[in-house]
Amino acid sequence: MFGLILGYIWRLRLIHPYSWIVIPMLMLLSHVMHHDTAESVGFERKSLRIGLKEVSPVLIAIAAMLLAAGAFRHTLRQIDLAGVLLSAAAYLPWGLAQQYMLNGYFLNRLDEAIPKPAAALMAAVLFSAVHAPNPFLMAVTLPLGLCAILFYRRNHNLYVLGIAHAVIGLLLFLVIPDSVSRHLRIGPGWYDYPATRRNFIPTAYGTAERSRTES
C-alpha cells in the first residue's frame, strides 16, 4: 500500500490523475477482511470532547509560539480572513484523511505484524518518508507523527487528530516562508515549485519579502 501511495505521488497522478481512488478502495477492502468497524479504526465521537480538551492547550501554545515567531521574523503570509477560513475548510478533511492513513490504517496493520514500539516508529518513518523530498516537511512530520501515534494509542479518536493536523498545517502555511517550505509541496511538485513565487530573505532586522527568479 505504501508503494502504491508513493507511485501515485511520483508518477501516477501525472498520467492517471484519478487513479488515487484505488488507494481508499483497497484500504476499505482491507478493513472488511479484518472485520474492522468505523469505531475500531477511530471514527467515533464518544471521546471527541475529552480529546479536544486534552489537545487544545497544546495547540494554543503551538499557535502562540509560531505566530509570535512569524511576527518577529516578519514571515507571516499576507492573506485575508476569507483566505484563512478557506484554507482551514480545505485542510480539515485532508488532515483527517492523513491521520486515518497514518493511524487508522498503517499503524493498525503494523501493530498486527510487529511489536507496538517498532510499529509506532515504522509508521512515523513512513509518514515522514511520504513527504519526500521536502526536507522541511520530513523533519516536521517525523516527530509530529510520533506524537499523533501516542495520542491515538491513548484516545483512539481520528477526528481530534484530524483537527489538530489541520490547525498545525494551517499555522505552518501561514508562518513558514515558501523559500523554506516550498508551499508545503511534496513529490515532483517540490522540484517544480516556481522560483518566481514570493520569497523571504534574511535582513538585519528579521526578514524581508521579495520576488525572485531563478537564473
Secondary structure, 3 states (H helix, E strand, C coil): CHHHHHHHHHHHHHHCCCHHHHHHHHHHHHHHHCCCCHHHHCCCCCCHHHHHHHHHHHHHHHHHHHHHHHHHHCCCCCCCHHHHHHHHHHHHHHHHHHHHHHHHHHHHHHHHHCCHHHHHHHHHHHHHHCCCCCHHHHHHHHHHHHHHHHHHHHHCCHHHHHHHHHHHHHHHHHHCCHHHHHHHCCCHHHHHCCCCCEEEEEECCEEEEEECCCC
